[in-house]
Amino acid sequence: MDEDLNDRPGPDWLDETARRVRTRLRCTALPEVVGHGDFESQNIRWNGDRLHVVHDWDSAVARPEAALAGLAAAVFPAGGPENRPATVAETERFLAAYARARGRHWTREESEVAWAAGLWVLAFNAKKASVAQPNGSAATRLAEEAPERLRRAAA
């Protein structure tokens, strides 16, 4: 998109949500790791139920592990047959499965950062959609879920 999203005000609830999660993410002191920042299904290939390859490595970023997991947890269904972001329940299950796979529960800080990072990418995608289709309904579900996601992010 050739548009600076910062130059496009509104919707107000979405701008406020983005401000709150940005503030939450900026105050973390968790160590950064290098990982994939665009874990949507179109960038992933599976061999049965095992991960085979992740594409789109121009999306490599340095962020806390919890932020990377949170990004993935929020968008992993996007680009798939339903082409939608994860629900709050799906995000929760993803983060729980991730914690089990790594063999360690999330700390409170890590959990909050994961939820904040997931909400950040959902807000970004909703803002892009609102610019592309000002009267569209792309942000409707996020508007309903944002309070719960903000609560989990402590933002």
N, CA and C of each residue as an Amber inpcrd file, in Angstrom:
protein
   465
   0.8470000  -1.1710000   0.0000000   0.0000000   0.0000000   0.0000000
   0.8930000   1.2350000   0.0000000   0.6530000   2.1370000  -0.9080000
   1.4480000   3.3590000  -1.0280000   0.9190000   4.4860000  -0.1520000
   0.2160000   4.1630000   0.8650000  -0.4140000   5.1430000   1.7310000
   0.2630000   5.1030000   3.1030000   0.5180000   6.2710000   3.6820000
   1.0230000   6.3350000   5.0520000  -0.1880000   6.2400000   5.9710000
  -0.3200000   5.1220000   6.6640000  -1.4840000   4.9000000   7.5090000
  -1.5640000   5.9020000   8.6540000  -0.4420000   6.4840000   9.0330000
  -0.4440000   7.4990000  10.0850000  -1.1260000   8.7890000   9.6380000
  -1.2260000   8.9930000   8.3300000  -1.8840000  10.1820000   7.8020000
  -3.3940000  10.0060000   7.6600000  -3.8880000   8.8090000   7.9560000
  -5.3090000   8.5090000   7.8160000  -5.9440000   8.3260000   9.1880000
  -6.6100000   9.3430000   9.7070000  -7.2110000   9.2120000  11.0340000
  -8.4030000   8.2610000  11.0220000  -8.6000000   7.6090000  12.1720000
  -9.7770000   6.7990000  12.4180000  -9.7430000   5.4190000  11.8100000
 -10.6900000   4.6540000  12.1760000 -11.6700000   4.9690000  13.2090000
 -10.9920000   5.1830000  14.5680000 -11.6070000   6.0090000  15.3910000
 -10.9840000   6.4100000  16.6580000 -10.6460000   5.2270000  17.5590000
 -11.5540000   4.2540000  17.6730000 -11.3000000   3.0990000  18.5500000
 -10.0690000   2.3380000  18.0750000  -9.8630000   2.2760000  16.7670000
  -8.7340000   1.5320000  16.2180000  -7.4190000   2.2710000  16.4760000
  -7.4190000   3.5930000  16.2840000  -6.2200000   4.3840000  16.5770000
  -5.8590000   4.2980000  18.0590000  -6.8630000   4.3270000  18.9260000
  -6.6300000   4.2170000  20.3680000  -6.0970000   2.8250000  20.7350000
  -6.6340000   1.7980000  20.1180000  -6.1500000   0.4320000  20.3550000
  -4.6900000   0.3210000  19.9590000  -4.3430000   0.8230000  18.7990000
  -2.9540000   0.7650000  18.3310000  -2.0280000   1.5450000  19.2590000
  -2.4720000   2.7030000  19.7160000  -1.6470000   3.4880000  20.6320000
  -1.3770000   2.7220000  21.9200000  -2.4090000   2.0910000  22.4500000
  -2.2650000   1.3540000  23.7120000  -1.3400000   0.1510000  23.5760000
  -1.4630000  -0.6070000  22.4820000  -0.5690000  -1.7740000  22.3560000
   0.8520000  -1.3440000  22.0230000   1.0050000  -0.2790000  21.2620000
   2.3560000   0.2400000  20.9920000   3.0360000   0.6240000  22.3020000
   2.3130000   1.3070000  23.1720000   2.8630000   1.6950000  24.4700000
   3.2440000   0.4630000  25.2760000   2.3900000  -0.5590000  25.2680000
   2.6900000  -1.7890000  26.0190000   3.9280000  -2.4780000  25.4660000
   4.0250000  -2.5640000  24.1680000   5.1730000  -3.2540000  23.5610000
   6.4760000  -2.4970000  23.7950000   6.4120000  -1.1790000  23.8070000
   7.6330000  -0.3770000  24.0070000   8.1960000  -0.5030000  25.4220000
   7.3860000  -0.8900000  26.3890000   7.8820000  -0.9280000  27.7680000
   8.4090000  -2.2990000  28.1790000   8.4890000  -3.2450000  27.2630000
   9.0210000  -4.5570000  27.6370000  10.5480000  -4.5560000  27.5980000
  11.1170000  -5.3610000  28.4640000  12.5790000  -5.5180000  28.5020000
  12.9760000  -6.9360000  28.1290000  12.0460000  -7.6860000  27.5410000
  12.3560000  -9.0660000  27.1600000  13.4390000  -9.0750000  26.0770000
  14.3190000 -10.0760000  26.1020000  15.3690000 -10.1380000  25.0810000
  14.7850000 -10.4350000  23.6940000  15.4450000  -9.9160000  22.6900000
  14.9810000 -10.1230000  21.3190000  15.6420000 -11.3480000  20.7090000
  14.9080000 -11.9840000  19.8130000  15.4020000 -13.0910000  19.0060000
  15.0270000 -12.7810000  17.5620000  15.6360000 -13.4550000  16.6260000
  15.2880000 -13.2710000  15.2160000  14.2450000 -14.3170000  14.8560000
  13.2010000 -13.8750000  14.1970000  12.1390000 -14.7870000  13.7960000
  11.3460000 -14.2280000  12.6380000  10.2880000 -14.9300000  12.2980000
   9.4220000 -14.5680000  11.1770000   8.2930000 -13.6880000  11.6860000
   8.0630000 -12.5670000  11.0290000   7.0480000 -11.6200000  11.4660000
   5.7580000 -11.6520000  10.6700000   5.6000000 -12.6030000   9.7490000
   4.3960000 -12.6690000   8.9220000   4.0070000 -14.1330000   8.7580000
   3.5200000 -14.7150000   9.8320000   3.2820000 -16.1470000   9.9110000
   1.8880000 -16.5140000   9.4260000   1.3960000 -15.8350000   8.3940000
   0.1020000 -16.1870000   7.8220000   0.2390000 -17.4760000   7.0210000
  -0.8630000 -18.1970000   6.8720000  -0.8180000 -19.5440000   6.3050000
  -0.2490000 -19.5930000   4.8840000  -0.3850000 -18.5350000   4.1110000
   0.1590000 -18.5660000   2.7480000   1.6900000 -18.5960000   2.7380000
   2.3150000 -18.3210000   3.8900000   3.7730000 -18.3340000   3.9780000
   4.3130000 -19.6230000   4.5900000   3.4550000 -20.6060000   4.8040000
   3.8270000 -21.8380000   5.4880000   3.4390000 -23.0340000   4.6330000
   4.3130000 -24.0320000   4.5820000   4.0120000 -25.2940000   3.9010000
   4.2360000 -26.4320000   4.8900000   3.3280000 -27.3870000   4.8330000
   3.3530000 -28.5160000   5.7570000   3.6180000 -29.8100000   5.0060000
   4.2140000 -30.7570000   5.6670000   4.3690000 -32.1260000   5.1820000
   3.5790000 -32.9800000   6.1690000   2.3210000 -33.2440000   5.8320000
   1.4240000 -33.8750000   6.7980000   1.1390000 -32.8810000   7.9070000
   1.4140000 -33.2900000   9.1540000   1.1970000 -32.3800000  10.2730000
   2.5020000 -31.7880000  10.7910000   3.5380000 -31.8900000  10.0050000
   4.8450000 -31.3380000  10.3970000   5.1970000 -30.1410000   9.5140000
   5.7010000 -29.0960000  10.1510000   6.1270000 -27.9130000   9.4130000
   7.2290000 -28.3010000   8.4360000   7.0840000 -27.9100000   7.1810000
   8.0760000 -28.2340000   6.1560000   8.9630000 -27.0280000   5.8510000
   8.3270000 -25.8760000   5.6000000   9.0930000 -24.6800000   5.2510000
   8.2620000 -23.4380000   5.5400000   8.9500000 -22.3410000   5.8530000
   8.3120000 -21.0380000   6.0130000   8.8900000 -20.1270000   4.9310000
   8.0130000 -19.5330000   4.1430000   8.4070000 -18.6330000   3.0610000
   8.3630000 -17.1800000   3.5290000   8.6920000 -16.2730000   2.6310000
   8.5400000 -14.8300000   2.8480000   9.4970000 -14.3200000   3.9160000
  10.7640000 -14.7000000   3.7910000  11.7370000 -14.3310000   4.8180000
  12.1850000 -12.8820000   4.7330000  11.5890000 -12.0910000   3.8430000
  11.8180000 -10.6520000   3.9460000  11.0680000 -10.1010000   5.1520000
  10.3000000 -10.9690000   5.8150000   9.5880000 -10.5990000   7.0310000
  10.3500000 -11.0090000   8.2920000  11.6530000 -11.2410000   8.1810000
  12.4670000 -11.5520000   9.3630000  12.5810000 -10.2980000  10.2270000
  12.3720000 -10.4780000  11.5380000  12.4110000  -9.3710000  12.4820000
  13.1280000  -9.8010000  13.7530000  13.5930000  -8.8280000  14.5090000
  14.1480000  -9.0770000  15.8400000  13.1440000  -8.5370000  16.8460000
  12.5250000  -9.4390000  17.5850000  11.5210000  -9.1070000  18.5920000
  11.6330000 -10.1350000  19.7120000  11.0330000  -9.8620000  20.8620000
  10.9890000 -10.8950000  21.8950000  10.2580000 -12.1450000  21.3780000
  10.6850000 -13.3040000  21.8540000  10.0480000 -14.5480000  21.4310000
   8.5350000 -14.4890000  21.6350000   8.0940000 -13.9440000  22.7490000
   6.6590000 -13.8550000  23.0300000   5.9430000 -13.0080000  21.9830000
   6.5620000 -11.9440000  21.5230000   5.9520000 -11.1070000  20.4880000
   5.8180000 -11.8800000  19.1800000   6.8400000 -12.6320000  18.8180000
   6.7710000 -13.4290000  17.5890000   5.6680000 -14.4810000  17.6830000
   5.5820000 -15.1310000  18.8380000   4.5210000 -16.1220000  19.0280000
   3.1540000 -15.4530000  18.9870000   3.0330000 -14.2720000  19.5910000
   1.7660000 -13.5550000  19.5790000   1.3350000 -13.1250000  18.1940000
   2.2920000 -12.6780000  17.3910000   1.9840000 -12.3260000  16.0000000
   1.4410000 -13.5420000  15.2620000   2.1530000 -14.6530000  15.3850000
   1.7350000 -15.8820000  14.7080000   0.3740000 -16.3490000  15.2060000
   0.1580000 -16.2830000  16.5180000  -1.0930000 -16.7520000  17.1040000
  -2.2990000 -15.9670000  16.5970000  -2.1090000 -14.7100000  16.2770000
  -3.2130000 -13.8590000  15.8300000  -3.5470000 -14.0160000  14.3610000
  -2.5700000 -14.4150000  13.5480000  -2.8080000 -14.4040000  12.0920000
  -2.6400000 -15.7480000  11.4050000  -2.3420000 -16.8150000  12.1330000
  -2.0280000 -18.0660000  11.4420000  -3.1110000 -18.5690000  10.4940000
  -4.4200000 -18.3430000  10.7210000  -5.3900000 -18.8130000   9.7220000
  -5.4770000 -17.9160000   8.4850000  -4.9950000 -16.6680000   8.5730000
  -5.1480000 -15.7090000   7.4700000  -4.4610000 -16.2220000   6.2180000
  -5.1050000 -16.0340000   5.1150000  -4.5720000 -16.5040000   3.8440000
  -5.0040000 -17.9180000   3.5310000  -5.5980000 -18.5930000   4.4880000
  -6.0940000 -19.9510000   4.2860000  -7.4620000 -19.9270000   3.6310000
  -8.1390000 -21.0660000   3.6530000  -9.4480000 -21.1460000   2.9870000
 -10.4520000 -20.1170000   3.4950000 -10.4450000 -19.8330000   4.8030000
 -11.3900000 -18.8610000   5.3560000 -10.8470000 -17.4380000   5.3060000
  -9.5450000 -17.2880000   5.1360000  -8.8630000 -15.9950000   5.0510000
  -9.3370000 -15.0230000   6.1350000  -9.0850000 -15.4200000   7.3750000
  -9.4960000 -14.6050000   8.5070000  -8.4410000 -14.7150000   9.5990000
  -8.4000000 -13.7280000  10.4760000  -7.4880000 -13.8280000  11.6190000
  -8.0220000 -14.8280000  12.6370000  -7.1940000 -15.1850000  13.5910000
  -7.6090000 -16.0990000  14.6520000  -8.5740000 -15.4110000  15.6100000
  -9.4820000 -16.1740000  16.1690000 -10.3530000 -15.6690000  17.2090000
  -9.5510000 -15.5770000  18.5130000 -10.1370000 -14.9890000  19.5360000
  -9.4860000 -14.9330000  20.8420000  -9.2170000 -16.3590000  21.3400000
 -10.2030000 -17.2470000  21.2040000 -10.0430000 -18.6270000  21.6640000
  -8.9390000 -19.3470000  20.8890000  -8.8840000 -19.1450000  19.5680000
  -7.8290000 -19.7820000  18.7660000  -6.4560000 -19.2300000  19.1370000
  -6.3880000 -17.9320000  19.3700000  -5.1240000 -17.3180000  19.7990000
  -4.6710000 -17.9250000  21.1150000  -5.5940000 -18.0600000  22.0420000
  -5.2750000 -18.6490000  23.3470000  -4.7570000 -20.0780000  23.2050000
  -5.4270000 -20.8840000  22.3780000  -4.9850000 -22.2770000  22.1610000
  -3.6110000 -22.3270000  21.4950000  -3.3610000 -21.4460000  20.5360000
  -2.0570000 -21.3990000  19.8670000  -0.9640000 -21.0940000  20.8860000
  -1.1820000 -20.0630000  21.7070000  -0.1670000 -19.6780000  22.6890000
   0.0630000 -20.7810000  23.7190000  -0.9850000 -21.4820000  24.1060000
  -0.8330000 -22.6040000  25.0440000  -0.0450000 -23.7430000  24.3930000
  -0.3520000 -24.0520000  23.1420000   0.3730000 -25.1080000  22.4340000
   1.8340000 -24.7230000  22.2420000   2.0840000 -23.4680000  21.9460000
   3.4620000 -22.9850000  21.7830000   4.2330000 -23.1680000  23.0880000
   3.6100000 -22.7930000  24.2010000   4.2600000 -22.9300000  25.5110000
   4.5550000 -24.3980000  25.8130000   3.6080000 -25.2890000  25.5060000
   3.8510000 -26.7220000  25.7150000   5.0060000 -27.2070000  24.8630000
   5.0520000 -26.7700000  23.6100000   6.1100000 -27.2260000  22.6950000
   7.4850000 -26.7470000  23.1440000   7.5570000 -25.5790000  23.7330000
   8.8540000 -25.0770000  24.1880000   9.2070000 -25.5820000  25.5770000
   8.2320000 -26.2140000  26.2420000   8.4820000 -26.8160000  27.5390000
   8.5390000 -25.8460000  28.7000000   7.9120000 -24.6800000  28.5360000
   7.9340000 -23.6720000  29.5940000   6.7090000 -22.7800000  29.4540000
   6.0300000 -22.5490000  30.5770000   4.8820000 -21.6470000  30.5810000
   5.3350000 -20.2130000  30.3200000   4.4230000 -19.4160000  29.8070000
   4.6820000 -17.9950000  29.6330000   4.7140000 -17.3230000  31.0030000
   5.6260000 -16.3910000  31.1840000   5.5570000 -15.5220000  32.3530000
   4.4270000 -14.5200000  32.1070000   4.0530000 -13.7920000  33.1310000
   3.0160000 -12.7660000  32.9620000   3.4380000 -11.7550000  31.8940000
   4.6850000 -11.2900000  31.9710000   5.2010000 -10.3260000  30.9900000
   5.1460000 -10.9000000  29.5770000   5.5960000 -12.1330000  29.4110000
   5.5890000 -12.7590000  28.0890000   4.1650000 -12.9000000  27.5560000
   3.2500000 -13.3060000  28.4090000   1.8590000 -13.4540000  27.9790000
   1.2890000 -12.1130000  27.5280000   1.5260000 -11.0790000  28.2960000
   1.0290000  -9.7510000  27.9250000   1.6340000  -9.2790000  26.6030000
   2.9230000  -9.4950000  26.4300000   3.5940000  -9.0880000  25.1880000
   3.0480000  -9.8810000  24.0050000   2.7920000 -11.1700000  24.1970000
   2.2330000 -11.9850000  23.1160000   0.8700000 -11.4480000  22.6850000
   0.0030000 -11.1510000  23.6610000  -1.3150000 -10.6230000  23.3250000
  -1.2230000  -9.2410000  22.6930000  -0.3130000  -8.4090000  23.1840000
  -0.1430000  -7.0630000  22.6100000   0.3530000  -7.1390000  21.1720000
   1.3260000  -7.9950000  20.9150000   1.8690000  -8.1170000  19.5530000
   0.8070000  -8.6430000  18.5920000   0.0250000  -9.6070000  19.0450000
  -1.0530000 -10.1130000  18.1970000  -2.0650000  -9.0410000  17.8750000
  -2.4270000  -8.2580000  18.8770000  -3.3890000  -7.1780000  18.6490000
  -2.7890000  -6.0910000  17.7590000  -1.5020000  -5.8600000  17.8940000
  -0.8450000  -4.8650000  17.0380000  -1.0120000  -5.2270000  15.5640000
  -0.7120000  -6.4740000  15.2050000  -0.8060000  -6.8640000  13.7960000
  -2.2580000  -6.8710000  13.3340000  -3.1910000  -7.2570000  14.1990000
  -4.6040000  -7.2130000  13.8150000  -5.0660000  -5.7790000  13.6050000
  -4.6100000  -4.8660000  14.4560000  -4.9600000  -3.4480000  14.2920000
  -4.3610000  -2.8880000  13.0060000  -3.1150000  -3.2510000  12.7240000
  -2.4670000  -2.8170000  11.4850000  -3.2610000  -3.3020000  10.2700000
  -3.6250000  -4.5820000  10.2730000  -4.3830000  -5.1280000   9.1470000
  -5.7620000  -4.4700000   9.0310000  -6.3900000  -4.1950000  10.1660000
  -7.7000000  -3.5250000  10.1370000  -7.5730000  -2.1000000   9.6050000
  -6.4940000  -1.4200000   9.9690000  -6.2790000  -0.0470000   9.4770000
  -6.0940000  -0.0630000   7.9600000  -5.2780000  -1.0040000   7.4660000
  -5.1030000  -1.1190000   6.0060000  -6.4410000  -1.3660000   5.3280000
  -7.2370000  -2.2510000   5.8950000  -8.5380000  -2.5650000   5.3050000
  -9.4590000  -1.3530000   5.3350000  -9.3990000  -0.5580000   6.4160000
 -10.2760000   0.6180000   6.5070000  -9.8880000   1.6890000   5.4970000
  -8.6090000   1.7430000   5.1350000  -8.1610000   2.6860000   4.1120000
  -8.5760000   2.1960000   2.7280000  -8.4060000   0.9020000   2.4890000
  -8.7410000   0.3340000   1.1860000 -10.2460000   0.3550000   0.9280000
 -11.0440000   0.0850000   1.9690000 -12.5030000   0.0670000   1.8520000
 -13.0990000   0.8040000   3.0520000 -13.1770000   2.1350000   2.9630000
 -13.6310000   2.9280000   4.1130000 -14.9840000   2.5110000   4.6800000
 -15.8640000   1.9820000   3.8750000 -17.1890000   1.5720000   4.3610000
 -17.2960000   0.0640000   4.5460000 -16.1520000  -0.6270000   4.4810000
 -16.1570000  -2.0750000   4.6390000 -16.3230000  -2.4830000   6.0910000
 -16.4630000  -3.7840000   6.2930000 -16.6980000  -4.3030000   7.6420000
 -15.5190000  -5.1370000   8.1400000 -14.3490000  -4.9380000   7.5680000
 -13.1940000  -5.7680000   7.9200000 -12.8120000  -5.6620000   9.3850000
 -13.0630000  -4.5370000  10.0060000 -12.6410000  -4.3440000  11.3960000
 -13.7450000  -4.6530000  12.4050000 -14.8940000  -5.1090000  11.9410000
 -16.0260000  -5.3170000  12.8380000 -15.7090000  -6.3170000  13.9370000
 -15.1570000  -7.5010000  13.5800000 -14.8560000  -8.4980000  14.6070000
 -13.7790000  -7.9930000  15.5490000 -12.7770000  -7.3090000  15.0220000
 -11.7320000  -6.7900000  15.8880000 -12.3060000  -5.7740000  16.8690000
 -13.2420000  -4.9600000  16.4380000 -13.8710000  -3.9920000  17.3420000
 -14.5390000  -4.7130000  18.5110000 -15.1120000  -5.8760000  18.2360000
 -15.7500000  -6.6600000  19.2940000 -14.7240000  -7.3280000  20.2030000
 -13.6050000  -7.7840000  19.6360000 -12.5990000  -8.5220000  20.4020000
 -11.5570000  -7.6300000  21.0600000 -11.3990000  -6.4100000  20.5950000
 -10.3200000  -5.5420000  21.0850000 -10.3250000  -5.3800000  22.6000000
 -11.4690000  -5.1700000  23.2590000 -11.4130000  -5.0150000  24.7260000
 -10.8070000  -6.2260000  25.4330000 -11.1710000  -7.4220000  25.0130000
 -10.6170000  -8.6270000  25.6410000  -9.1340000  -8.7780000  25.3340000
  -8.7580000  -8.5150000  24.1100000  -7.3390000  -8.6050000  23.7490000
  -6.5250000  -7.5470000  24.4950000  -7.0580000  -6.3410000  24.6260000
  -6.3800000  -5.2870000  25.3990000  -6.2280000  -5.6910000  26.8640000
  -7.2560000  -6.3060000  27.4240000  -7.1930000  -6.7620000  28.8150000
  -6.0700000  -7.7890000  28.9910000  -5.9900000  -8.7540000  28.0670000
  -4.9580000  -9.7840000  28.1610000  -3.5700000  -9.2180000  27.9470000
  -3.4750000  -8.1350000  27.2020000  -2.1900000  -7.4790000  26.9510000
  -1.8240000  -6.5110000  28.0750000  -2.7370000  -6.2910000  29.0020000
  -2.5450000  -5.2930000  30.0570000  -2.2250000  -3.9330000  29.4440000
  -2.9740000  -3.5940000  28.4140000  -2.7220000  -2.3330000  27.6880000
  -3.9140000  -1.3950000  27.8320000
